[in-house]
Amino acid sequence: MQAPPAVRFERVTLSYGARAIWSDLSLDIRPGTFVAILGPNGSGKTSLLRAILGLVAPSGGRIEVLGRAPQRGDPGIGYVPQHSSFDPDLPFRGRDLVRLGIDGHRWGIGLPDATARARVDRVLVSVDAEGYADAPIGRLSGGEQQRLRIAQALVGDPQVLLCDEPLANLDLRYQQTITALIAAWRERTGGTVLFVTHDVNPVLGLVDQVLFVVSGRWAAGTPDEVLTSERMSELYRSHVDVVRVHGRIVVVGESTESGFNVEEPHHVPVAVEPH
Amino acid sequence: MDQLVSLLAYEFVQNAIAAGFVIAIVSGIVSGFVVARNMSFAVHALAELGFTGAAGFILLRLSPVFGLLVGTAVTAVFIGALGVRARGRDVVVGVVMAFGLGLGVLFITLYKGYANQAFAILFGTITGVSRGDVLLLVAIGAVTLIALAAVYRPLTFATVDPEVAEARGVPVGALAVVFLLIMAAAVAEAIQVVGVLLILTLLITPGAAAERLTPRPGLATAYSVGIALLCTIGGILLSLVTNAPVSVFVTSLSFACYLLARFVIGPRRRELRLATAPGSRAREKATTA
């Protein structure tokens, strides 16, 4: 018997007020899949994650996560939110942030707990963050904070990991480190990854499936199926070229008027091989 | 010293110290959250509208302590209902505060022979509290501490990391309102010691000093309570000996604690320097190379 999909969309429409962000999305994501969710800004990528988290209800259709309806606080889901910074003087350490991932949502004071502490220590080692886990979190670099956020998302042993632009604001080296951490987690646990990003290239070597959303329309499939000039032109309803340079994929629109997600030029010249 | 010991035999001194003890514990814990949630302006508004409540209750010949609490609680509900979102909250606070203070002016005008009590609320009255007031203050303090204990962990989550807290099922919006009500009680309590105008000395300074001493959240709360206790009890005792108002000493002590924490003790703490050392960036490069 085949396991149920990790995430299933059945003719899902999501609206913001009267405006449909995207409509009629049907997609099964099998356990263990790495899905890159791509599309221009404002195309509803974050809303898609929020719908899976049970924070917004779809206006039509049905979403299932791990065989059940989305519910807030589902322990089967780990979540790495979009970058937000911490006050440099906040009396809070990386270790404390990770600990919130275990029982931060429970009522009460939260007394010292040796088991929880050991779990925090283990996950800190697994993301190689134990060296700065006791420092004030607001004084760490963006990359260090991102490792801790991933540790926080993984400490509850989720089956599905949702990441919202986890590579934004990171330099290329650190993008690779964070990508490698997520890859290692998936390898180890067979977990499913839904990865929102504006640039597919840093994760190109990992991606099984791409979900590309543009102005309420969507296309899903393997990167080779979706990231073609034909599919992209269809999606953008305008002439778009998909170019492969040095193992990297660049989507170039002929006009910028409709806000194409033209790959940012600074990504192109660096051209590091994904493997 | 002998003078101090003999003073402790007076009932009004015992009352002041008992009330001050509870008030300091509540203030110390709440101030950590006020600092982390950046809510100084809301504290100020709660205090000023506590004054309006107290003025109204005095006009009706009811307990001013109770009036303070009603004033701060009603304000908390208004701010919570009009602006739970963090953005724009300051605007809502300002709007509510302006109207409420107007009411306070009206109450003062309506009541004759009022100046003494108004002065006491503006600058603190702790050495004048009755046994009944002490019981009321202890009761309010106990309820506040129980509420704080119940929400401490999810409130921390919602304060530090609201996006993930929401995803994990923490009722972030509801907790914002609950915290406003907790603040309302803390403000009504702290006004007894330092008065409306000096409220921030107990509801901001201890938390602000504590965060300069340690990156550990539990320890920071403990330091904050310790500093609030030192300032409150120390202030009451110094006031008894010198006859100068309590708030003069509480504000001086808490300011001294802040300066000491920020410029003397804090900079010597290794655990606070760990990440600011020049190695931080270099280490990042090294581990990824």
Chai-1 contact restraints between the chains, C-beta under 6 A:
chainA,res_idxA,chainB,res_idxB,connection_type,confidence,min_distance_angstrom,max_distance_angstrom,comment,restraint_id
A,L53,B,A167,contact,1.0,0.0,6.0,A-B,restraint_1
A,R72,B,G169,contact,1.0,0.0,6.0,A-B,restraint_2
A,G73,B,R168,contact,1.0,0.0,6.0,A-B,restraint_3
A,G73,B,G169,contact,1.0,0.0,6.0,A-B,restraint_4
A,Y79,B,V164,contact,1.0,0.0,6.0,A-B,restraint_5
A,Y79,B,A167,contact,1.0,0.0,6.0,A-B,restraint_6
A,P81,B,E163,contact,1.0,0.0,6.0,A-B,restraint_7
A,P81,B,V164,contact,1.0,0.0,6.0,A-B,restraint_8
A,D89,B,E211,contact,1.0,0.0,6.0,A-B,restraint_9
A,P91,B,E211,contact,1.0,0.0,6.0,A-B,restraint_10
A,P91,B,P215,contact,1.0,0.0,6.0,A-B,restraint_11
A,P91,B,P217,contact,1.0,0.0,6.0,A-B,restraint_12
A,P91,B,A220,contact,1.0,0.0,6.0,A-B,restraint_13
A,F92,B,V160,contact,1.0,0.0,6.0,A-B,restraint_14
A,F92,B,P217,contact,1.0,0.0,6.0,A-B,restraint_15
A,R93,B,P215,contact,1.0,0.0,6.0,A-B,restraint_16
A,D96,B,P217,contact,1.0,0.0,6.0,A-B,restraint_17
A,L100,B,F157,contact,1.0,0.0,6.0,A-B,restraint_18
A,G104,B,R153,contact,1.0,0.0,6.0,A-B,restraint_19
A,G104,B,F157,contact,1.0,0.0,6.0,A-B,restraint_20
A,H105,B,P154,contact,1.0,0.0,6.0,A-B,restraint_21
A,H105,B,R168,contact,1.0,0.0,6.0,A-B,restraint_22
A,H105,B,G169,contact,1.0,0.0,6.0,A-B,restraint_23
A,H105,B,V170,contact,1.0,0.0,6.0,A-B,restraint_24
A,R106,B,R153,contact,1.0,0.0,6.0,A-B,restraint_25
A,W107,B,A150,contact,1.0,0.0,6.0,A-B,restraint_26
A,G108,B,R153,contact,1.0,0.0,6.0,A-B,restraint_27
A,I109,B,A149,contact,1.0,0.0,6.0,A-B,restraint_28
A,I109,B,Y152,contact,1.0,0.0,6.0,A-B,restraint_29
A,G110,B,R153,contact,1.0,0.0,6.0,A-B,restraint_30
A,Y132,B,A275,contact,1.0,0.0,6.0,A-B,restraint_31
A,A135,B,L274,contact,1.0,0.0,6.0,A-B,restraint_32
A,A135,B,A275,contact,1.0,0.0,6.0,A-B,restraint_33
A,P136,B,P215,contact,1.0,0.0,6.0,A-B,restraint_34
A,R139,B,A275,contact,1.0,0.0,6.0,A-B,restraint_35
A,R139,B,T276,contact,1.0,0.0,6.0,A-B,restraint_36
A,L140,B,A275,contact,1.0,0.0,6.0,A-B,restraint_37
A,S141,B,E284,contact,1.0,0.0,6.0,A-B,restraint_38
A,G143,B,E284,contact,1.0,0.0,6.0,A-B,restraint_39
A,R173,B,T288,contact,1.0,0.0,6.0,A-B,restraint_40
A,Y174,B,T288,contact,1.0,0.0,6.0,A-B,restraint_41
A,T177,B,T288,contact,1.0,0.0,6.0,A-B,restraint_42
